[in-house]
Amino acid sequence: MTVSGDKGIEICQDIVATRASEMISEREGVGMTEAIRMLMATKTYALLLDPRSYLYLESAEYVLDMFLAELRGDWEYWARA
């Protein structure tokens, strides 16, 4: 079975968001529900959901770096990432 098009993009977005949320949970010492909420409240997550950004093709670690830069307010780093 092959997955292509919008469904394939959604699967990639879900995988990256889930793994990034797991790392946020571990790093911040919060449950998964809270980690997901934290991620979903960011511009990083909005960008992840925009297929034109191709952010869904990056690693969860890359997305985590963007998330942390956003939390720090380091927009220069965030924009370069």
PASEBA-1860 file (N, C-alpha, C; in nm, 3 decimals):
! residues 81
1> MTVSGDKG> 0.084/-0.118/0.000/0.000/0.000/0.000/0.089/0.124/0.000 ~ 0.057/0.216/-0.085/0.129/0.343/-0.089/0.035/0.454/-0.048 ~ 0.093/0.553/0.015/0.017/0.670/0.058/0.078/0.790/-0.013 ~ -0.005/0.868/-0.077/0.048/0.984/-0.147/-0.044/1.103/-0.128 ~ 0.002/1.216/-0.179/-0.080/1.336/-0.176/-0.102/1.389/-0.036 ~ -0.220/1.448/-0.017/-0.252/1.512/0.110/-0.249/1.415/0.227 ~ -0.292/1.292/0.206/-0.292/1.194/0.315/-0.150/1.163/0.362 ~ -0.058/1.151/0.267/0.082/1.127/0.302/0.141/1.243/0.381
9> IEICQDIV> 0.107/1.364/0.342/0.154/1.483/0.414/0.098/1.483/0.556 ~ -0.030/1.453/0.570/-0.093/1.449/0.703/-0.027/1.345/0.793 ~ 0.006/1.231/0.737/0.073/1.126/0.816/0.209/1.175/0.862 ~ 0.285/1.236/0.772/0.416/1.291/0.810/0.402/1.398/0.918 ~ 0.305/1.487/0.903/0.282/1.592/1.003/0.250/1.530/1.138 ~ 0.165/1.427/1.138/0.128/1.361/1.264/0.248/1.295/1.330 ~ 0.330/1.228/1.251/0.447/1.160/1.306/0.544/1.261/1.368 ~ 0.574/1.368/1.296/0.667/1.469/1.346/0.610/1.536/1.472
17> ATRASEMI> 0.482/1.573/1.469/0.420/1.639/1.583/0.417/1.547/1.705 ~ 0.388/1.419/1.683/0.383/1.324/1.795/0.521/1.308/1.858 ~ 0.621/1.288/1.776/0.757/1.269/1.829/0.807/1.397/1.897 ~ 0.781/1.512/1.837/0.822/1.638/1.900/0.751/1.655/2.034 ~ 0.624/1.618/2.041/0.549/1.628/2.167/0.606/1.534/2.272 ~ 0.649/1.416/2.230/0.713/1.323/2.324/0.839/1.384/2.383 ~ 0.918/1.450/2.297/1.041/1.513/2.345/1.010/1.632/2.436 ~ 0.907/1.707/2.403/0.865/1.819/2.490/0.822/1.765/2.625
25> SEREGVGM> 0.745/1.657/2.624/0.698/1.596/2.748/0.815/1.555/2.837 ~ 0.914/1.489/2.777/1.032/1.445/2.852/1.112/1.564/2.902 ~ 1.134/1.661/2.816/1.217/1.778/2.850/1.153/1.865/2.957 ~ 1.022/1.888/2.945/0.953/1.979/3.036/0.892/1.909/3.157 ~ 0.894/1.777/3.156/0.839/1.702/3.269/0.688/1.714/3.281 ~ 0.621/1.718/3.166/0.475/1.728/3.163/0.420/1.606/3.090 ~ 0.292/1.581/3.106/0.228/1.471/3.035/0.215/1.501/2.887 ~ 0.183/1.397/2.813/0.170/1.412/2.668/0.060/1.511/2.630
33> TEAIRMLM> -0.051/1.508/2.702/-0.161/1.600/2.668/-0.114/1.744/2.679 ~ -0.042/1.775/2.786/0.008/1.912/2.805/0.114/1.945/2.700 ~ 0.200/1.849/2.669/0.304/1.873/2.568/0.240/1.902/2.432 ~ 0.137/1.828/2.398/0.067/1.851/2.271/0.004/1.989/2.271 ~ -0.058/2.026/2.382/-0.118/2.160/2.393/-0.011/2.269/2.375 ~ 0.104/2.248/2.440/0.211/2.346/2.429/0.255/2.363/2.284 ~ 0.274/2.251/2.214/0.317/2.257/2.075/0.210/2.322/1.988 ~ 0.085/2.283/2.007/-0.023/2.333/1.922/-0.048/2.482/1.937
41> ATKTYALL> 0.001/2.541/2.045/-0.019/2.684/2.069/0.089/2.771/2.004 ~ 0.174/2.711/1.922/0.288/2.784/1.867/0.277/2.810/1.717 ~ 0.357/2.906/1.674/0.369/2.934/1.530/0.443/2.819/1.462 ~ 0.529/2.753/1.536/0.602/2.638/1.483/0.503/2.531/1.437 ~ 0.403/2.503/1.520/0.303/2.402/1.485/0.221/2.448/1.365 ~ 0.185/2.574/1.362/0.110/2.626/1.248/0.190/2.610/1.119 ~ 0.320/2.633/1.128/0.405/2.616/1.011/0.416/2.468/0.972 ~ 0.422/2.381/1.071/0.425/2.237/1.045/0.301/2.193/0.967
49> LDPRSYLY> 0.187/2.253/0.997/0.062/2.216/0.931/0.048/2.277/0.791 ~ 0.133/2.372/0.758/0.128/2.434/0.626/0.213/2.351/0.530 ~ 0.150/2.276/0.440/0.228/2.188/0.352/0.327/2.263/0.264 ~ 0.304/2.391/0.240/0.396/2.469/0.157/0.529/2.494/0.225 ~ 0.534/2.478/0.357/0.659/2.500/0.431/0.754/2.381/0.423 ~ 0.700/2.265/0.391/0.776/2.140/0.387/0.840/2.106/0.521 ~ 0.795/2.169/0.629/0.849/2.140/0.762/0.820/1.997/0.804 ~ 0.713/1.941/0.753/0.677/1.802/0.785/0.783/1.703/0.735
57> LESAEYVL> 0.873/1.746/0.648/0.980/1.660/0.599/1.103/1.663/0.689 ~ 1.105/1.755/0.783/1.218/1.766/0.876/1.201/1.669/0.993 ~ 1.306/1.654/1.068/1.302/1.565/1.184/1.226/1.630/1.300 ~ 1.182/1.547/1.392/1.116/1.599/1.512/1.214/1.683/1.594 ~ 1.342/1.648/1.590/1.443/1.726/1.662/1.453/1.868/1.605 ~ 1.445/1.878/1.475/1.448/2.008/1.408/1.328/2.092/1.452 ~ 1.210/2.030/1.452/1.088/2.100/1.495/1.099/2.138/1.642 ~ 1.156/2.050/1.725/1.177/2.083/1.866/1.267/2.204/1.881
65> DMFLAELR> 1.374/2.212/1.804/1.462/2.329/1.808/1.386/2.457/1.775 ~ 1.300/2.450/1.673/1.219/2.567/1.638/1.124/2.603/1.752 ~ 1.061/2.502/1.810/0.970/2.522/1.923/1.041/2.592/2.039 ~ 1.160/2.542/2.073/1.235/2.600/2.185/1.280/2.743/2.153 ~ 1.320/2.768/2.030/1.358/2.904/1.990/1.238/2.997/2.002 ~ 1.122/2.948/1.962/1.000/3.030/1.974/0.970/3.060/2.120 ~ 0.983/2.961/2.207/0.958/2.984/2.349/1.055/3.087/2.407 ~ 1.179/3.085/2.360/1.280/3.182/2.406/1.258/3.320/2.346
73> GDWEYWAR> 1.175/3.326/2.244/1.155/3.452/2.174/1.268/3.483/2.079 ~ 1.345/3.381/2.043/1.458/3.397/1.952/1.408/3.381/1.809 ~ 1.343/3.485/1.761/1.280/3.479/1.630/1.380/3.475/1.516 ~ 1.498/3.532/1.538/1.602/3.528/1.436/1.644/3.383/1.410 ~ 1.671/3.309/1.518/1.706/3.168/1.505/1.590/3.090/1.444 ~ 1.469/3.116/1.493/1.349/3.045/1.447/1.332/3.063/1.297 ~ 1.350/3.184/1.248/1.330/3.212/1.105/1.438/3.146/1.019 ~ 1.558/3.129/1.074/1.665/3.064/0.999/1.648/2.914/0.995
81> A> 1.585/2.859/1.095/1.572/2.712/1.108/1.495/2.652/0.996
END
